[in-house]
Amino acid sequence: MDQKAPVLSLPTTPRTLGFFVDGKFVDTGNRHLFERLSPGHDAPVSRTVKCTVDDLDMAVAAARRAFEDGRWSRIPSVERADVLLRAAQIMRRRAEEIAYWETLENGKPITQARGEVEGCASMFEYAAGQARSLHGDSFNNLGDSLFGLVTREPIGVVGLITPWNFPFLILCERVPYILAAGCTMVAKPSEVTSVTTLLLAEVLADAGLPNGVYNVVTGSGSTIGQAMTEHRDIDMVSFTGSTSVGRSCVKAASGNFKKLGLELGGKNPQIVFADADLDDAADGVAFGIGFNTGQCCVSGSRLIVERSVAREFERLIAAKFAKVRVGDPLDPATQVGAITTLAQNKTIMGYIAKGKEEGARLVHGGEQLDFGRGYFISPTLFGDVTSKMTISRDEIFGPVLSVMPFDTGEEAITMANDTVYGLAASVWTKNIDKALNVTRRVRAGRFWVNTTLAGGPELPLGGFKQSGWGREAGAYGVEEYTQIKSVHIEIGKRNPWIS
Ligand code: TXE
């Protein structure tokens, strides 16, 4: 018999967690706390500390001590790999708890959160392999008297600033790589989704990570995030968030010229040719914008579709959208959950109003859904969108798809590239020549052919143009957290300078 999985219940009291420094949770005592309401239920679920810059200094000092004394940065890579592998096991054991808190704070469907935690464990396993295979280079071609080595060293203390859309996934696309490289770190999660970043501290401590290697400071972006990017004792900051804050990170980092990794916004094209399997493409395109309520930096929000099939394709998408199950994030049947914050809900509804005002044709959705609590928006489709309209240019970060028809492949490529961003793109066609041509000419850091949003730890992520700097994950992801040193070794006696 097909039994419906039960809807999970809310916690009876909010969970209170201190921040984490040098292997210990710091007591919340009489500290100012930030109370988080579940965006799907309007109920208080967690309380975390509004840290001060002194708290950040304490965490950075712990990370610095742990880096300099070599308790992690200089141990054999096999030991680092063991810790990462144990962390993956513990994460799998605690997957249900981690997924539950991710859903409560972020509003994403519980089944999606469970899938993400599994993906995170896999990330740790992959990075364990990377820890062991990280290596430099040698030059045996410099003549009899000189031998050259290029060694890789951990970059030092890393500050990690993460957003609220994938609090645990984005964290785990970075932490195991930072640790695999031998760095120590301070993480600062978004103030609205801090719990799972703190739970990772427990997981890593249980896995045997030495104290001081992974520290977490909670609090606001304008105080703690800003202080982190300015901090003179942090060697690198990896920031994921809005392009505007990314820009302020670049200015703030100039004090000590710290290295920056930036993963910023996107306005990602989905190019659909008339020869594609249209039903399959419609399902993929609907998923690409509906997944995580479109609060996804790689969401395919611009649908660039061949004119001869544009109306038919719109109908297919609208039919898919009509069937999407929007609802309680704690219900295992839900496919699209809540918008993560009230501010983001206002932003999305503002863009929907703007789309109508500027003359786009509303084909489907566009409504605030009323379930008596929480913030929910129906998947929304606009037709007749032009490249001048705000909804085709700005990152909306919501479930809003804009249809823009094209006549030739050249025109599709020009339209796809007509954006300041370059994070991701997808192309749907049965013709390999068209697929390859588009893949090679559209400027984006991640590409999908006849699929979207697929991925794993092997393939790096990051953007072209104003979508950011550097790459996370994959072999490149570990290398980002290292620096290289050239070593010149004289063999035998030097040719004297003064004879
Ligand atoms: O992001 P912020 P917000 C986009 C999306 C969304 C918009 C605003 O378009 O509508 O950004 O979201 C920390 N120095 N994305 O305001 O502010 C902050 O505490 C250092 C796209 O929430 O960029 C949080 O930890 N850090 C994106 C993180 O930065 C600062 C994901 C992101 O917050 C800071 C999220 C400062 N001055 C939003 N101010 C993506 N591409 O994945 C804030 N922060």
Boltz pocket constraint, residues with backbone or C-beta under 6 A from the ligand:
constraints:
  - pocket:
      binder: B
      contacts: [[A, 161], [A, 162], [A, 163], [A, 164], [A, 165], [A, 188], [A, 189], [A, 190], [A, 191], [A, 219], [A, 220], [A, 221], [A, 222], [A, 224], [A, 225], [A, 226], [A, 227], [A, 229], [A, 240], [A, 241], [A, 242], [A, 243], [A, 245], [A, 246], [A, 248], [A, 249], [A, 263], [A, 264], [A, 265], [A, 266], [A, 296], [A, 297], [A, 344], [A, 347], [A, 395], [A, 396], [A, 397]]
      max_distance: 6.0
